Amino acid sequence: MNHRITALLATAALTFSAGAALADDQAPAPAAPAPAAAPMPMAPTLQPAMTAPLSQNSTPLTLDLGPLGNKVYITGAVSGLAYTQNHHVAGDQSSWGDLSNAQIFINKSDGEFQYFVDIGAYSLPALGTLPYVKATTTTSNTYDIMPMAYVKYAPAALPGFSIQAGKLATLIGDEYMYTVQNSNIERGLLWGVEPVVSRGVQVNYTSGPVTFNLAWTDGYYSNEYNTISGAITYVINPTDTVVFQGEAQTKKTLRTSATTLPIYNDSQVYDVIWTHTMGPWSFTPYFQYTHAPAFAAAGWTKDTDTWGGALLATYTFDSKSMLAGVSLPVRFEYIGQSNGVGVGVPLFGPGSNAWSATITPTYTINRWFVRGEVSYVGLGGGGSGYGEDGSAKDQVRGLVEVGVLF
């Protein structure tokens, strides 16, 4: 199962000036200096983070909650989806409709003491061979009705430093947890081997163009606090950012749940991510490697590795064109597994590999959005798993999602 953190929204200030007409026979009087325009306040930094073309409401509802903060921002997401597919796996359906998000996000993002609380229901559609699970079941069987919630301390005496504790979004990967956080409706094959939410403590420090994050958590939501993860983000220039991420365990565990499969929970994962913007284009290629040392007690007797790569790109049409409000996100992926013995998604058997292509045309107007999606997954290297008998080698899905970000 599986999700980054931290998004900054900005608004632009508009200024204007006017002049008075002078008579032809009058010498113009010296112009009085124009008063300085009052700067517009920046939009608050809100969680959860989102990837274009969708974004948080930049002018959210603001409440004064007294001791809980005089600027508490309330945002949220309500959306539904429908899909159809071929070669559906056992336990799934060829077509289905469901709620994908019904959530409220509560943010206090200023001062030394801050917090974030996420309350609601959600589904987690993703590429792979697990059947789609409806939102009510996903919510109760994974991270519950409060999937993320943490407190944060950012001391004024230590600029750039903060520490947070609670249910945290993972530091690993380039795709987030919810459909509305991502440019594609479904999360991809690489996301399938990454953690999503972890409980623990995280330290953050920013110095100039570099941000460091270090966390001690329960990894894949195992409730076993044996995982160290970290990320280094370097903003090279306004158009290029590079991120290095890694996660490993201090000891092995046999914990098993819907979110905690031993093959993942006892593995190491490393990502290198580069984001480049160029006019209407945004490109994010990244590479991923995972290593699960042999663990006979959990069922695999050989080291199991995966190698993966992905390219996420988005083209946004000009706001003055006939296609204003339209964006075209695409994603291409490949992941391969070594000859070790592993289970889960998207591992399709020893020595197998999988690739995917996804396109998600999106239209946004004010806080509303509608988007369609077509995805293809193909299996190779002896891998299989699609169809009710598990013998099919590929799957095509079509989805539609409609919603509002308030």
Helices and strands as residue ranges (DSSP letters): E 61-63, G 66-68, E 72-85, E 95-108, E 113-122, H 135-141, E 148-153, E 161-169, G 179-181, G 191-193, E 197-207, E 210-217, E 227-237, E 240-249, H 262-265, E 268-278, E 281-292, G 296-298, E 304-316, E 326-337, E 353-359, E 362-365, E 368-380, E 394-405
